[in-house]
Amino acid sequence: MNLGRIGTAMITPFKKDGTINYSELERIINHLIDNGTDAIIACGTTSENPTMSTEEKIEVVRFTVEKVAGRIPVIAGTGDNETAYSIMMTHNAEKNGADGIMLVTPYYNKPNQRGMYAHFETIAKETSLPVMLYNVPGRTGANIMAETTIALSKDVSNITCIKEASGNLDQMGDVIENVDQDFLVYSGDDGLTLPLLAIGGAGVISVASHVVGNDMQLMIKAFEQGNHVLASKIHRALLPLVRALFAQPNPSPIKYAMTKLGFDTLDVRMPMMEMLPEEKAAFDRIWDTYQEKAKGFRELAIQ
């Protein structure tokens, strides 16, 4: 499964009555494919999947696979803190044509490393699909230690990559150093995309790519071509915008940012809240500054 450099953890647009806006979801899918996204992750954290029913999650994956129509891979977030439920969701994703699944660390019940290993191994053996592990201790309260990731990568053939959102580059480096070459480590933090590439990472599972996917691809291309001055310039320009996108709970800021591109994405489901006017104004200032900086590095890239 080739996910490319940038996978986007896709938002879910809602109507005013709280139901999923499928016509807008199709527009978002096409926008992402046209603007730097190499793979779509449906029903990840950014999709607000904790507030979605089982039926909605299954349908969003099915719909996404249908509308993507093979243009790029679709990864279904099927992980849960209940192993049996994760297996059921994985079976549905496979039946509905997903190209892979993403399994988050069990949250709230916080198993030890032995429990995590058993959880991931059991689910992975129930499917022929490639599996991406998702380590996000800030949300789950539990960290997949490097040793556990390394063991799973070697022992379970279809566990092929990890989205590492621990923010711990030392841990990511330990994984990269000790797994086989075909096991890929993706950053789960937009701001660590370039640093992770520098130590041998594969790319990023991104939120910011909804609105700056092409610029992120430009940064990655510059790095790959050895133009580290340009790559670092884009990285530094992106950092304030990335911070602004997470200044309020995700995905409220990215859903607001998408309205700037003409999408009807402002609505979130409680307990998420729409940003306050002063929060939007603060974001607007950073957005406008970024647009000015982007003109400069885009011109440099053309030269």
Contacts in CASP RR format, 6 or more apart in sequence:
PFRMAT RR
TARGET T0000
AUTHOR 0000-0000-0000
METHOD contacts of the structure
MODEL  1
MNLGRIGTAMITPFKKDGTINYSELERIINHLIDNGTDAIIACGTTSENP
TMSTEEKIEVVRFTVEKVAGRIPVIAGTGDNETAYSIMMTHNAEKNGADG
IMLVTPYYNKPNQRGMYAHFETIAKETSLPVMLYNVPGRTGANIMAETTI
ALSKDVSNITCIKEASGNLDQMGDVIENVDQDFLVYSGDDGLTLPLLAIG
GAGVISVASHVVGNDMQLMIKAFEQGNHVLASKIHRALLPLVRALFAQPN
PSPIKYAMTKLGFDTLDVRMPMMEMLPEEKAAFDRIWDTYQEKAKGFREL
AIQ
1 73 0 8 1.000
1 99 0 8 1.000
1 100 0 8 1.000
1 130 0 8 1.000
1 160 0 8 1.000
1 161 0 8 1.000
2 73 0 8 1.000
3 38 0 8 1.000
3 39 0 8 1.000
3 73 0 8 1.000
3 75 0 8 1.000
3 132 0 8 1.000
3 161 0 8 1.000
3 184 0 8 1.000
3 186 0 8 1.000
3 202 0 8 1.000
4 38 0 8 1.000
4 39 0 8 1.000
4 202 0 8 1.000
4 203 0 8 1.000
5 38 0 8 1.000
5 202 0 8 1.000
5 203 0 8 1.000
5 204 0 8 1.000
5 217 0 8 1.000
5 220 0 8 1.000
6 36 0 8 1.000
6 37 0 8 1.000
6 38 0 8 1.000
6 39 0 8 1.000
6 203 0 8 1.000
6 204 0 8 1.000
6 206 0 8 1.000
6 209 0 8 1.000
6 213 0 8 1.000
6 216 0 8 1.000
6 217 0 8 1.000
6 220 0 8 1.000
7 37 0 8 1.000
7 38 0 8 1.000
7 39 0 8 1.000
7 40 0 8 1.000
7 41 0 8 1.000
7 75 0 8 1.000
7 186 0 8 1.000
7 204 0 8 1.000
7 205 0 8 1.000
7 206 0 8 1.000
7 209 0 8 1.000
8 32 0 8 1.000
8 37 0 8 1.000
8 39 0 8 1.000
8 40 0 8 1.000
8 41 0 8 1.000
8 205 0 8 1.000
8 206 0 8 1.000
8 207 0 8 1.000
8 209 0 8 1.000
8 210 0 8 1.000
8 213 0 8 1.000
9 41 0 8 1.000
9 44 0 8 1.000
9 45 0 8 1.000
9 46 0 8 1.000
9 47 0 8 1.000
9 205 0 8 1.000
9 206 0 8 1.000
9 207 0 8 1.000
10 28 0 8 1.000
10 29 0 8 1.000
10 32 0 8 1.000
10 40 0 8 1.000
10 41 0 8 1.000
10 42 0 8 1.000
10 44 0 8 1.000
10 46 0 8 1.000
10 47 0 8 1.000
10 64 0 8 1.000
10 210 0 8 1.000
11 28 0 8 1.000
11 46 0 8 1.000
11 47 0 8 1.000
11 48 0 8 1.000
11 210 0 8 1.000
11 251 0 8 1.000
11 254 0 8 1.000
11 255 0 8 1.000
11 258 0 8 1.000
11 265 0 8 1.000
12 20 0 8 1.000
12 25 0 8 1.000
12 47 0 8 1.000
12 48 0 8 1.000
12 49 0 8 1.000
12 52 0 8 1.000
12 60 0 8 1.000
13 20 0 8 1.000
13 21 0 8 1.000
13 24 0 8 1.000
13 25 0 8 1.000
13 28 0 8 1.000
13 255 0 8 1.000
13 263 0 8 1.000
13 264 0 8 1.000
13 265 0 8 1.000
13 267 0 8 1.000
14 20 0 8 1.000
14 21 0 8 1.000
14 267 0 8 1.000
14 268 0 8 1.000
14 269 0 8 1.000
15 21 0 8 1.000
15 267 0 8 1.000
16 267 0 8 1.000
18 267 0 8 1.000
18 269 0 8 1.000
20 56 0 8 1.000
20 59 0 8 1.000
20 60 0 8 1.000
21 264 0 8 1.000
22 63 0 8 1.000
24 263 0 8 1.000
24 264 0 8 1.000
24 265 0 8 1.000
25 60 0 8 1.000
25 63 0 8 1.000
25 64 0 8 1.000
25 67 0 8 1.000
26 63 0 8 1.000
26 67 0 8 1.000
27 263 0 8 1.000
28 210 0 8 1.000
28 258 0 8 1.000
28 263 0 8 1.000
28 265 0 8 1.000
29 40 0 8 1.000
29 64 0 8 1.000
29 67 0 8 1.000
29 68 0 8 1.000
30 67 0 8 1.000
31 261 0 8 1.000
31 263 0 8 1.000
32 40 0 8 1.000
32 209 0 8 1.000
32 210 0 8 1.000
33 40 0 8 1.000
33 68 0 8 1.000
33 71 0 8 1.000
33 72 0 8 1.000
35 209 0 8 1.000
35 213 0 8 1.000
35 214 0 8 1.000
36 209 0 8 1.000
36 213 0 8 1.000
36 214 0 8 1.000
36 216 0 8 1.000
36 217 0 8 1.000
37 72 0 8 1.000
37 209 0 8 1.000
37 213 0 8 1.000
38 72 0 8 1.000
38 73 0 8 1.000
39 72 0 8 1.000
39 73 0 8 1.000
39 74 0 8 1.000
39 75 0 8 1.000
39 99 0 8 1.000
40 64 0 8 1.000
40 68 0 8 1.000
40 72 0 8 1.000
40 73 0 8 1.000
40 74 0 8 1.000
40 75 0 8 1.000
41 75 0 8 1.000
41 76 0 8 1.000
41 77 0 8 1.000
41 102 0 8 1.000
41 205 0 8 1.000
42 60 0 8 1.000
42 61 0 8 1.000
42 64 0 8 1.000
42 74 0 8 1.000
42 75 0 8 1.000
42 76 0 8 1.000
42 77 0 8 1.000
42 98 0 8 1.000
43 49 0 8 1.000
43 52 0 8 1.000
43 57 0 8 1.000
43 60 0 8 1.000
43 61 0 8 1.000
43 76 0 8 1.000
43 77 0 8 1.000
43 78 0 8 1.000
44 77 0 8 1.000
44 102 0 8 1.000
44 104 0 8 1.000
45 104 0 8 1.000
45 136 0 8 1.000
45 139 0 8 1.000
45 250 0 8 1.000
46 207 0 8 1.000
46 250 0 8 1.000
46 251 0 8 1.000
46 254 0 8 1.000
47 60 0 8 1.000
47 251 0 8 1.000
48 251 0 8 1.000
48 268 0 8 1.000
48 269 0 8 1.000
48 272 0 8 1.000
49 57 0 8 1.000
49 77 0 8 1.000
51 269 0 8 1.000
51 270 0 8 1.000
51 272 0 8 1.000
52 60 0 8 1.000
54 89 0 8 1.000
57 89 0 8 1.000
58 89 0 8 1.000
58 92 0 8 1.000
58 93 0 8 1.000
58 96 0 8 1.000
61 74 0 8 1.000
61 76 0 8 1.000
61 77 0 8 1.000
61 92 0 8 1.000
61 93 0 8 1.000
61 96 0 8 1.000
61 98 0 8 1.000
62 96 0 8 1.000
62 97 0 8 1.000
64 74 0 8 1.000
65 74 0 8 1.000
65 96 0 8 1.000
65 97 0 8 1.000
65 98 0 8 1.000
68 74 0 8 1.000
73 99 0 8 1.000
73 100 0 8 1.000
74 97 0 8 1.000
74 98 0 8 1.000
74 99 0 8 1.000
74 100 0 8 1.000
75 98 0 8 1.000
75 99 0 8 1.000
75 100 0 8 1.000
75 101 0 8 1.000
75 102 0 8 1.000
75 132 0 8 1.000
76 89 0 8 1.000
76 90 0 8 1.000
76 93 0 8 1.000
76 96 0 8 1.000
76 98 0 8 1.000
76 100 0 8 1.000
76 101 0 8 1.000
76 102 0 8 1.000
77 89 0 8 1.000
77 93 0 8 1.000
77 101 0 8 1.000
77 102 0 8 1.000
77 103 0 8 1.000
77 104 0 8 1.000
77 134 0 8 1.000
78 86 0 8 1.000
78 89 0 8 1.000
78 90 0 8 1.000
78 92 0 8 1.000
78 93 0 8 1.000
78 101 0 8 1.000
78 102 0 8 1.000
78 103 0 8 1.000
78 123 0 8 1.000
79 86 0 8 1.000
79 89 0 8 1.000
79 90 0 8 1.000
79 101 0 8 1.000
79 102 0 8 1.000
79 103 0 8 1.000
79 104 0 8 1.000
79 123 0 8 1.000
79 134 0 8 1.000
80 86 0 8 1.000
80 89 0 8 1.000
80 104 0 8 1.000
80 106 0 8 1.000
81 106 0 8 1.000
81 107 0 8 1.000
81 108 0 8 1.000
81 109 0 8 1.000
82 106 0 8 1.000
83 106 0 8 1.000
83 118 0 8 1.000
83 119 0 8 1.000
83 122 0 8 1.000
83 123 0 8 1.000
86 103 0 8 1.000
86 119 0 8 1.000
86 123 0 8 1.000
87 122 0 8 1.000
87 123 0 8 1.000
87 126 0 8 1.000
90 101 0 8 1.000
90 123 0 8 1.000
90 126 0 8 1.000
90 127 0 8 1.000
90 129 0 8 1.000
91 126 0 8 1.000
91 127 0 8 1.000
93 100 0 8 1.000
93 101 0 8 1.000
93 129 0 8 1.000
94 101 0 8 1.000
94 127 0 8 1.000
94 128 0 8 1.000
94 129 0 8 1.000
98 129 0 8 1.000
99 129 0 8 1.000
99 130 0 8 1.000
100 129 0 8 1.000
100 130 0 8 1.000
100 131 0 8 1.000
100 132 0 8 1.000
101 123 0 8 1.000
101 127 0 8 1.000
101 129 0 8 1.000
101 130 0 8 1.000
101 131 0 8 1.000
101 132 0 8 1.000
102 131 0 8 1.000
102 132 0 8 1.000
102 133 0 8 1.000
102 134 0 8 1.000
102 163 0 8 1.000
103 119 0 8 1.000
103 120 0 8 1.000
103 123 0 8 1.000
103 124 0 8 1.000
103 131 0 8 1.000
103 132 0 8 1.000
103 133 0 8 1.000
103 134 0 8 1.000
104 134 0 8 1.000
104 136 0 8 1.000
104 140 0 8 1.000
105 116 0 8 1.000
105 133 0 8 1.000
105 134 0 8 1.000
105 135 0 8 1.000
105 136 0 8 1.000
105 137 0 8 1.000
105 140 0 8 1.000
105 141 0 8 1.000
105 142 0 8 1.000
105 143 0 8 1.000
105 144 0 8 1.000
106 115 0 8 1.000
106 116 0 8 1.000
106 119 0 8 1.000
106 140 0 8 1.000
106 142 0 8 1.000
107 139 0 8 1.000
107 140 0 8 1.000
107 141 0 8 1.000
107 142 0 8 1.000
108 140 0 8 1.000
110 140 0 8 1.000
110 141 0 8 1.000
110 142 0 8 1.000
111 119 0 8 1.000
111 142 0 8 1.000
113 144 0 8 1.000
113 145 0 8 1.000
113 147 0 8 1.000
113 148 0 8 1.000
116 142 0 8 1.000
116 144 0 8 1.000
116 148 0 8 1.000
117 148 0 8 1.000
117 151 0 8 1.000
117 152 0 8 1.000
120 131 0 8 1.000
120 133 0 8 1.000
120 152 0 8 1.000
120 156 0 8 1.000
120 159 0 8 1.000
121 152 0 8 1.000
121 155 0 8 1.000
121 156 0 8 1.000
123 131 0 8 1.000
124 131 0 8 1.000
124 152 0 8 1.000
124 156 0 8 1.000
124 158 0 8 1.000
124 159 0 8 1.000
125 156 0 8 1.000
127 158 0 8 1.000
128 158 0 8 1.000
129 158 0 8 1.000
130 158 0 8 1.000
130 159 0 8 1.000
130 160 0 8 1.000
130 161 0 8 1.000
131 156 0 8 1.000
131 158 0 8 1.000
131 159 0 8 1.000
131 160 0 8 1.000
132 160 0 8 1.000
132 161 0 8 1.000
132 162 0 8 1.000
132 163 0 8 1.000
132 186 0 8 1.000
133 144 0 8 1.000
133 149 0 8 1.000
133 152 0 8 1.000
133 159 0 8 1.000
133 161 0 8 1.000
133 162 0 8 1.000
133 163 0 8 1.000
134 162 0 8 1.000
134 163 0 8 1.000
134 165 0 8 1.000
135 143 0 8 1.000
135 144 0 8 1.000
135 149 0 8 1.000
135 162 0 8 1.000
135 163 0 8 1.000
135 164 0 8 1.000
135 165 0 8 1.000
135 166 0 8 1.000
136 163 0 8 1.000
136 165 0 8 1.000
136 166 0 8 1.000
136 188 0 8 1.000
137 143 0 8 1.000
137 165 0 8 1.000
137 166 0 8 1.000
138 165 0 8 1.000
139 165 0 8 1.000
143 166 0 8 1.000
144 162 0 8 1.000
145 171 0 8 1.000
146 171 0 8 1.000
146 173 0 8 1.000
146 174 0 8 1.000
146 175 0 8 1.000
146 178 0 8 1.000
149 162 0 8 1.000
149 175 0 8 1.000
149 179 0 8 1.000
150 174 0 8 1.000
150 175 0 8 1.000
150 178 0 8 1.000
150 179 0 8 1.000
152 159 0 8 1.000
153 159 0 8 1.000
153 160 0 8 1.000
153 175 0 8 1.000
153 179 0 8 1.000
153 180 0 8 1.000
153 183 0 8 1.000
154 179 0 8 1.000
154 180 0 8 1.000
159 183 0 8 1.000
160 182 0 8 1.000
160 183 0 8 1.000
160 184 0 8 1.000
161 183 0 8 1.000
161 184 0 8 1.000
161 185 0 8 1.000
161 186 0 8 1.000
161 202 0 8 1.000
162 175 0 8 1.000
162 183 0 8 1.000
162 184 0 8 1.000
162 185 0 8 1.000
162 186 0 8 1.000
163 186 0 8 1.000
163 187 0 8 1.000
163 188 0 8 1.000
163 205 0 8 1.000
164 171 0 8 1.000
164 172 0 8 1.000
164 175 0 8 1.000
164 185 0 8 1.000
164 186 0 8 1.000
164 187 0 8 1.000
164 188 0 8 1.000
164 196 0 8 1.000
165 187 0 8 1.000
165 188 0 8 1.000
165 189 0 8 1.000
166 172 0 8 1.000
167 188 0 8 1.000
167 189 0 8 1.000
167 192 0 8 1.000
169 192 0 8 1.000
169 195 0 8 1.000
169 196 0 8 1.000
169 199 0 8 1.000
172 185 0 8 1.000
172 187 0 8 1.000
172 196 0 8 1.000
172 199 0 8 1.000
172 201 0 8 1.000
173 185 0 8 1.000
173 199 0 8 1.000
173 200 0 8 1.000
175 185 0 8 1.000
176 185 0 8 1.000
176 199 0 8 1.000
176 200 0 8 1.000
176 201 0 8 1.000
179 185 0 8 1.000
184 201 0 8 1.000
184 202 0 8 1.000
184 203 0 8 1.000
185 196 0 8 1.000
185 200 0 8 1.000
185 201 0 8 1.000
185 202 0 8 1.000
186 196 0 8 1.000
186 201 0 8 1.000
186 202 0 8 1.000
186 203 0 8 1.000
186 204 0 8 1.000
186 205 0 8 1.000
187 193 0 8 1.000
187 196 0 8 1.000
187 201 0 8 1.000
187 203 0 8 1.000
187 204 0 8 1.000
187 205 0 8 1.000
188 204 0 8 1.000
188 205 0 8 1.000
188 206 0 8 1.000
189 204 0 8 1.000
190 204 0 8 1.000
190 206 0 8 1.000
190 207 0 8 1.000
190 208 0 8 1.000
190 209 0 8 1.000
190 216 0 8 1.000
190 238 0 8 1.000
190 242 0 8 1.000
190 245 0 8 1.000
191 235 0 8 1.000
191 238 0 8 1.000
191 239 0 8 1.000
191 242 0 8 1.000
192 204 0 8 1.000
193 203 0 8 1.000
193 204 0 8 1.000
193 206 0 8 1.000
193 216 0 8 1.000
193 219 0 8 1.000
193 220 0 8 1.000
193 235 0 8 1.000
194 219 0 8 1.000
194 223 0 8 1.000
194 231 0 8 1.000
194 232 0 8 1.000
194 235 0 8 1.000
196 203 0 8 1.000
196 204 0 8 1.000
197 203 0 8 1.000
197 220 0 8 1.000
197 223 0 8 1.000
198 223 0 8 1.000
203 220 0 8 1.000
204 216 0 8 1.000
206 213 0 8 1.000
206 216 0 8 1.000
207 245 0 8 1.000
207 246 0 8 1.000
207 250 0 8 1.000
207 251 0 8 1.000
207 254 0 8 1.000
208 216 0 8 1.000
208 238 0 8 1.000
208 241 0 8 1.000
208 242 0 8 1.000
208 245 0 8 1.000
208 254 0 8 1.000
209 216 0 8 1.000
210 254 0 8 1.000
210 257 0 8 1.000
210 258 0 8 1.000
211 254 0 8 1.000
211 257 0 8 1.000
211 258 0 8 1.000
211 260 0 8 1.000
211 261 0 8 1.000
212 238 0 8 1.000
212 241 0 8 1.000
212 290 0 8 1.000
212 294 0 8 1.000
215 234 0 8 1.000
215 238 0 8 1.000
215 294 0 8 1.000
215 297 0 8 1.000
215 298 0 8 1.000
216 234 0 8 1.000
216 238 0 8 1.000
218 234 0 8 1.000
218 297 0 8 1.000
218 298 0 8 1.000
218 301 0 8 1.000
219 230 0 8 1.000
219 231 0 8 1.000
219 234 0 8 1.000
219 235 0 8 1.000
219 238 0 8 1.000
220 231 0 8 1.000
222 228 0 8 1.000
222 230 0 8 1.000
222 231 0 8 1.000
222 234 0 8 1.000
222 301 0 8 1.000
223 231 0 8 1.000
230 297 0 8 1.000
230 300 0 8 1.000
230 301 0 8 1.000
233 297 0 8 1.000
233 300 0 8 1.000
234 297 0 8 1.000
237 290 0 8 1.000
237 293 0 8 1.000
237 294 0 8 1.000
237 297 0 8 1.000
238 290 0 8 1.000
240 286 0 8 1.000
240 289 0 8 1.000
240 290 0 8 1.000
241 286 0 8 1.000
241 287 0 8 1.000
241 290 0 8 1.000
243 286 0 8 1.000
244 253 0 8 1.000
244 282 0 8 1.000
244 283 0 8 1.000
244 286 0 8 1.000
244 287 0 8 1.000
245 253 0 8 1.000
245 254 0 8 1.000
245 257 0 8 1.000
246 253 0 8 1.000
247 253 0 8 1.000
247 279 0 8 1.000
247 282 0 8 1.000
247 283 0 8 1.000
248 275 0 8 1.000
248 279 0 8 1.000
249 272 0 8 1.000
249 273 0 8 1.000
251 268 0 8 1.000
251 272 0 8 1.000
252 268 0 8 1.000
252 272 0 8 1.000
252 273 0 8 1.000
252 274 0 8 1.000
252 275 0 8 1.000
253 275 0 8 1.000
253 283 0 8 1.000
255 265 0 8 1.000
255 266 0 8 1.000
255 267 0 8 1.000
255 268 0 8 1.000
256 265 0 8 1.000
256 266 0 8 1.000
256 274 0 8 1.000
256 275 0 8 1.000
256 280 0 8 1.000
256 283 0 8 1.000
257 283 0 8 1.000
257 287 0 8 1.000
258 265 0 8 1.000
259 265 0 8 1.000
259 266 0 8 1.000
260 287 0 8 1.000
266 274 0 8 1.000
267 274 0 8 1.000
268 274 0 8 1.000
275 283 0 8 1.000
END
